[in-house]
Amino acid sequence: MVSVPGPRLTRPHPLPGAVGLSHLSAYDWEAADGVCGGSPHLHLVCTEAYVVTAGRGAVQTLSPDGYRDIPLGPGSVSWFTPGTVHRMVQGGGLRVTVLMENSGLPEAGDSVFTFPPEVLADPEAYAAAATLPPGTGTETEDAARRRRDLAVQGYLVLREALAAGDDGPYREFQRAAAGLVRDKVSGWRKLWRSGASAAAERTGAQLDALADGDPAYLAGATAYETAPTRLGGYGMCGRRDEYALPGTTPPADAPRTEGN
C-alpha cells in the first residue's frame, strides 16, 4: 500500500502574487441619483480587478480620462489603477470576484470614500462615517447605507465637475485622501514587505536556484485549500464574502471600514 502523507502544517503561502480575494454581490439599494449600487471610493496604492461571474451592471470611474461607465457582464474583466474613483452599479444579479493587488493594504485603510470635503478634512468625522458596527444585522445594514449615501453625495459633485472639464475637485479629493492615510504608510510597508514584495523576492530566489541547476526548493512543494470565513459582510460595493488568506483580511468581528 502506498502511504499518502497528510497536509503540511506549515504557514500557508499567499495566493499567486500575494493578491487579495473576495466575492461581491452588488448592492441593490437606490441612491440619490436613482442608481443602485455601492459606495464610490479610490485606492491609494492598489490596482483592483473585477471578474464578473454572474449578472450584469457597470463600474463608473473618475480619472484623468474623465468619467467612464464600463459595462459588466458574465466573463468580463475590468481593472482600475490607484487614484481611480470607482462605483459598482447593479444591473441585475451582479456578482463579481475581486482581485486586489498588495494583499492586506485595502483592509488596512488603502481605500478612501468620496465623502464631502468637510468630512474628509476631519479624520475623526471621517472615521465615524466610514466605520460599520460588527456583524451583519439591521444596524450594520443601516450604517452601510448611510455610508454609501454620503459617499455618493461627494461623488456626484466630483463627477459633475469633471464632466464640465474642471478636474479641481477630483484632484483635491485625491490630496485629501492621501492626507488621511499618511500616518498608516509605515504599517502598510510592513504588510507589503511580508506579502507582495516577499512573493516577488521568492520568485527571484527560485530563478537564481534554477540558473544554478539547483531545484532543491521544489522539495517544499505542497497544496492548500480554504473556504470563505465570512459570508455576506457589508463591504464598500456590496455584500462581501471574505477569505482569511495570509495577510489579506482582518478578523471578522473587527470594525468594518475598508474592503470592497
Secondary structure as GFF3:
##gff-version 3
##sequence-region A 1 260
A	DSSP	three_ten_helix	16	18	.	.	.	ID=ss1
A	DSSP	beta_strand	20	26	.	.	.	ID=ss2
A	DSSP	beta_strand	41	43	.	.	.	ID=ss3
A	DSSP	beta_strand	48	63	.	.	.	ID=ss4
A	DSSP	beta_strand	66	72	.	.	.	ID=ss5
A	DSSP	beta_strand	77	80	.	.	.	ID=ss6
A	DSSP	beta_strand	85	100	.	.	.	ID=ss7
A	DSSP	three_ten_helix	106	108	.	.	.	ID=ss8
A	DSSP	beta_strand	111	113	.	.	.	ID=ss9
A	DSSP	alpha_helix	117	120	.	.	.	ID=ss10
A	DSSP	alpha_helix	123	130	.	.	.	ID=ss11
A	DSSP	alpha_helix	138	163	.	.	.	ID=ss12
A	DSSP	alpha_helix	168	181	.	.	.	ID=ss13
A	DSSP	three_ten_helix	182	184	.	.	.	ID=ss14
A	DSSP	alpha_helix	185	194	.	.	.	ID=ss15
A	DSSP	alpha_helix	196	211	.	.	.	ID=ss16
A	DSSP	three_ten_helix	216	220	.	.	.	ID=ss17
A	DSSP	beta_strand	230	234	.	.	.	ID=ss18
A	DSSP	beta_strand	238	242	.	.	.	ID=ss19
###
